[in-house]
């Protein structure tokens, strides 16, 4: 049985869980600017929690392709304010901090967050593994190449599934060596992958269970959906639900989404299918 220890709360992942996305950034690809004020953050948190989110993932640095670089200070200010507001109103919330900077992760955990979600899997900050090990929190280790500014050009693979698996496996070993106990692996759909490569990863997602850690799938409203359907992120909910269902069938333990209600329904139907 896979469990995560989040500040002493044991989360059982034998039933998949939903992670709701809260971006406190003005330029995220889908909900940029919408959740920038304290009121908006609280409104979104309340909705997501009432719809059944187990985790809220708060990020203050947009990692969409070509997003603007912001300072560590600005990122810290954005996320700590949001984390403190949410926990003040909803103290039981399990918050994940979406950052690749160890200092931001440290400040966020000190403010009450319980998980570190690192899109770079430790490659953009040499101190990240040490910091997470010291903080004794679960770590979401994602596959990416380069930086959010350069990743779109770094999509050259001989076999994307094999190479991403190998990379994650090596990083998991390094993270364990540093003393991180709870690790979740994320193949990083759309991060330094073409649309076809992302589909190939999803099609082979069951192979990632060989990593022997829970798998997180973050597909929500991404370009692999809306470009394939020739629409926009705004109209990609139906496509997101379709691909989330496939991710669950192929072993995803956590689905990270903008739309919690629909994802929770997905999990409910999937669980009934299993039983």
C-alpha positions as CSV (number, residue, x, y, z in Angstrom):
1,X,0.0,0.0,0.0
2,X,1.4,3.4,-1.0
3,X,1.0,6.1,1.6
4,X,2.3,9.7,2.0
5,X,3.2,11.2,5.3
6,X,2.0,14.8,5.1
7,X,2.8,16.5,8.4
8,X,1.8,13.4,10.4
9,X,-1.3,12.7,8.3
10,X,-1.0,9.5,6.4
11,X,-2.6,9.7,3.0
12,X,-3.5,6.3,1.5
13,X,-3.0,6.3,-2.3
14,X,-4.6,3.0,-2.9
15,X,-7.6,5.1,-4.0
16,X,-6.2,7.8,-6.4
17,X,-6.3,11.4,-5.1
18,X,-6.9,14.7,-6.8
19,X,-4.6,17.7,-6.5
20,X,-6.1,21.1,-7.3
21,X,-3.9,23.8,-9.0
22,X,-3.8,27.3,-7.5
23,X,-1.5,29.6,-9.5
24,X,-0.7,32.9,-7.8
25,X,0.9,34.2,-11.0
26,X,-0.3,36.8,-13.5
27,X,0.8,34.7,-16.5
28,X,-0.1,31.0,-16.2
29,X,-1.2,29.4,-19.4
30,X,-4.8,28.7,-18.3
31,X,-5.8,30.6,-15.2
32,X,-3.2,33.4,-15.2
33,X,-4.2,36.4,-13.1
34,X,-7.4,34.9,-12.0
35,X,-6.2,33.8,-8.5
36,X,-3.9,36.7,-7.8
37,X,-5.8,38.4,-5.0
38,X,-6.2,36.9,-1.5
39,X,-10.0,36.8,-2.0
40,X,-9.7,34.9,-5.3
41,X,-7.2,32.4,-3.7
42,X,-9.5,31.7,-0.8
43,X,-12.5,31.4,-3.1
44,X,-10.7,28.9,-5.3
45,X,-9.4,26.9,-2.3
46,X,-12.9,26.7,-0.8
47,X,-14.3,25.5,-4.1
48,X,-11.6,22.9,-4.7
49,X,-11.8,21.5,-1.1
50,X,-15.6,21.3,-1.2
51,X,-15.3,19.4,-4.5
52,X,-13.1,16.8,-3.0
53,X,-9.4,17.8,-3.6
54,X,-7.0,16.0,-1.2
55,X,-4.2,18.4,-2.0
56,X,-3.9,22.0,-3.2
57,X,-0.8,22.8,-5.2
58,X,0.2,26.5,-4.9
59,X,2.7,28.0,-7.3
60,X,4.0,31.5,-7.7
61,X,6.3,31.0,-10.8
62,X,4.7,30.3,-14.2
63,X,6.4,27.4,-15.9
64,X,4.5,27.6,-19.2
65,X,6.8,27.6,-22.2
66,X,8.6,31.0,-22.5
67,X,7.2,32.4,-19.2
68,X,8.9,35.4,-17.6
69,X,11.6,34.9,-15.0
70,X,10.8,36.3,-11.6
71,X,13.0,36.8,-8.5
72,X,13.2,34.3,-5.6
73,X,12.0,37.1,-3.3
74,X,8.9,37.8,-5.5
75,X,8.0,34.1,-5.8
76,X,8.4,33.6,-2.0
77,X,6.2,36.6,-1.2
78,X,3.5,35.3,-3.5
79,X,3.3,31.7,-2.3
80,X,3.8,32.3,1.5
81,X,1.0,34.9,1.5
82,X,-1.3,32.4,-0.3
83,X,-0.3,29.5,1.9
84,X,-0.9,31.4,5.1
85,X,-4.3,32.7,3.9
86,X,-5.5,29.3,3.0
87,X,-4.3,27.6,6.2
88,X,-5.8,30.4,8.3
89,X,-9.2,29.8,6.8
90,X,-8.9,26.0,6.1
91,X,-6.3,24.7,8.7
92,X,-6.6,21.0,7.7
93,X,-5.6,21.7,4.1
94,X,-2.6,19.7,2.7
95,X,-0.7,22.2,0.6
96,X,1.9,21.3,-1.9
97,X,4.4,24.1,-2.9
98,X,5.1,24.1,-6.7
99,X,8.7,25.5,-7.0
100,X,12.1,24.4,-8.2
101,X,13.9,26.7,-5.8
102,X,15.0,25.2,-2.5
103,X,14.8,28.5,-0.6
104,X,11.2,29.0,-1.7
105,X,10.4,25.4,-0.8
106,X,11.9,26.0,2.7
107,X,9.9,29.2,3.3
108,X,6.7,27.6,2.0
109,X,7.1,24.5,4.3
110,X,7.8,26.8,7.2
111,X,4.6,28.7,6.4
112,X,2.6,25.4,6.6
113,X,2.9,23.6,3.3
114,X,3.4,19.8,3.5
115,X,4.8,18.7,0.1
116,X,7.4,20.0,-2.3
117,X,6.5,19.7,-6.0
118,X,9.6,20.4,-8.1
119,X,9.1,20.6,-11.9
120,X,12.8,20.3,-12.4
121,X,13.3,17.2,-10.3
122,X,16.2,18.8,-8.6
123,X,18.2,19.9,-11.7
124,X,17.7,23.6,-11.3
125,X,18.8,23.9,-7.7
126,X,21.6,21.7,-6.3
127,X,20.3,22.3,-2.8
128,X,16.8,20.9,-3.4
129,X,17.3,17.3,-2.3
130,X,19.2,18.3,0.8
131,X,16.5,20.8,1.7
132,X,13.6,18.4,1.2
133,X,15.4,15.7,3.2
134,X,16.0,18.1,6.1
135,X,12.3,19.3,6.0
136,X,11.1,15.6,6.0
137,X,8.3,16.2,3.6
138,X,7.1,14.2,0.5
139,X,8.8,15.3,-2.8
140,X,7.2,15.3,-6.2
141,X,10.0,14.7,-8.7
142,X,9.2,15.7,-12.2
143,X,11.1,15.0,-15.5
144,X,12.1,18.1,-17.4
145,X,15.1,19.3,-19.5
146,X,16.5,22.7,-19.4
147,X,14.4,25.6,-17.9
148,X,10.9,26.7,-18.6
149,X,12.4,29.3,-21.0
150,X,14.4,26.7,-23.0
151,X,12.6,23.4,-22.6
152,X,10.6,23.7,-25.9
153,X,13.8,23.3,-27.8
154,X,15.0,20.2,-25.9
155,X,12.7,17.5,-27.2
156,X,15.3,15.2,-29.0
157,X,14.8,11.6,-27.7
158,X,15.6,8.3,-29.3
159,X,12.9,6.7,-27.1
160,X,11.1,9.1,-24.9
161,X,9.6,6.5,-22.5
162,X,12.9,4.7,-21.9
163,X,14.8,8.0,-21.4
164,X,12.3,9.6,-19.1
165,X,12.1,6.3,-17.0
166,X,15.9,6.1,-16.8
167,X,16.2,9.8,-15.8
168,X,13.5,9.5,-13.1
169,X,15.0,6.2,-11.8
170,X,18.5,7.8,-11.4
171,X,17.0,10.9,-9.7
172,X,14.9,8.9,-7.3
173,X,18.1,7.0,-6.3
174,X,19.9,10.3,-5.7
175,X,17.0,11.7,-3.7
176,X,16.8,8.6,-1.6
177,X,20.5,8.7,-1.0
178,X,20.1,12.3,0.4
179,X,17.4,11.0,2.8
180,X,14.1,11.8,1.1
181,X,11.6,9.0,2.1
182,X,8.3,9.8,0.3
183,X,8.8,10.4,-3.4
184,X,6.2,10.8,-6.1
185,X,7.3,10.6,-9.8
186,X,5.8,12.8,-12.5
187,X,6.8,12.1,-16.2
188,X,6.3,15.8,-17.0
189,X,3.8,15.9,-19.8
190,X,4.6,18.8,-22.1
191,X,7.8,19.7,-20.4
192,X,10.6,19.3,-23.0
193,X,8.3,16.9,-24.8
194,X,6.4,17.3,-28.1
195,X,2.7,16.5,-28.3
196,X,3.4,13.1,-29.8
197,X,6.0,12.4,-27.1
198,X,3.5,13.3,-24.4
199,X,1.0,10.9,-25.9
200,X,3.6,8.2,-26.1
201,X,4.4,8.7,-22.3
202,X,0.7,8.5,-21.4
203,X,0.3,5.4,-23.5
204,X,3.2,3.8,-21.6
205,X,2.4,5.2,-18.2
206,X,1.9,1.7,-16.6
207,X,5.7,1.1,-17.1
208,X,6.4,3.9,-14.6
209,X,5.0,1.7,-11.9
210,X,8.4,-0.1,-12.1
211,X,9.9,3.0,-10.3
212,X,8.1,1.7,-7.2
213,X,6.8,5.1,-6.2
214,X,3.4,6.7,-6.7
215,X,2.9,8.4,-10.1
216,X,1.4,11.8,-10.6
217,X,-0.2,12.8,-13.9
218,X,-0.4,16.5,-14.7
219,X,-2.3,16.7,-18.0
220,X,-4.9,19.3,-17.2
221,X,-5.8,21.6,-20.1
222,X,-2.3,21.2,-21.6
223,X,-1.5,21.9,-25.2
224,X,-1.3,18.2,-26.0
225,X,-5.1,18.3,-25.5
226,X,-6.1,21.6,-26.9
227,X,-3.8,21.6,-29.9
228,X,-4.8,18.1,-30.9
229,X,-8.5,19.1,-30.6
230,X,-7.7,22.4,-32.4
231,X,-9.2,24.5,-29.6
232,X,-7.8,26.5,-26.6
233,X,-7.0,25.7,-23.0
234,X,-10.4,27.2,-22.1
235,X,-12.2,24.5,-24.0
236,X,-10.0,21.6,-23.0
237,X,-12.0,20.2,-20.0
238,X,-13.6,17.3,-21.9
239,X,-10.3,16.3,-23.3
240,X,-8.7,16.6,-19.9
241,X,-11.3,14.3,-18.4
242,X,-10.7,11.7,-21.2
243,X,-6.9,11.7,-20.6
244,X,-7.2,11.7,-16.8
245,X,-9.3,8.5,-17.1
246,X,-6.6,6.9,-19.2
247,X,-4.0,8.0,-16.7
248,X,-6.0,6.4,-13.9
249,X,-6.4,3.2,-15.9
250,X,-2.6,3.1,-16.4
251,X,-1.8,3.5,-12.7
252,X,-1.7,7.2,-11.8
253,X,-2.1,7.7,-8.0
254,X,-2.5,11.5,-8.1
255,X,-4.1,13.6,-10.9
256,X,-3.2,17.3,-10.8
257,X,-6.0,19.4,-12.2
258,X,-7.6,22.8,-12.7
259,X,-11.1,21.3,-12.4
260,X,-11.5,19.3,-9.2
261,X,-15.2,18.3,-9.4
262,X,-14.7,16.6,-12.8
263,X,-11.5,14.8,-11.7
264,X,-13.1,13.5,-8.5
265,X,-16.0,12.1,-10.6
266,X,-13.4,10.5,-12.8
267,X,-11.8,8.8,-9.8
268,X,-15.2,7.7,-8.5
269,X,-16.2,6.0,-11.8
270,X,-12.7,4.5,-12.1
271,X,-13.0,3.0,-8.5
272,X,-16.4,1.5,-9.4
273,X,-15.0,0.0,-12.6
274,X,-12.2,-1.7,-10.5
275,X,-14.7,-3.1,-8.0
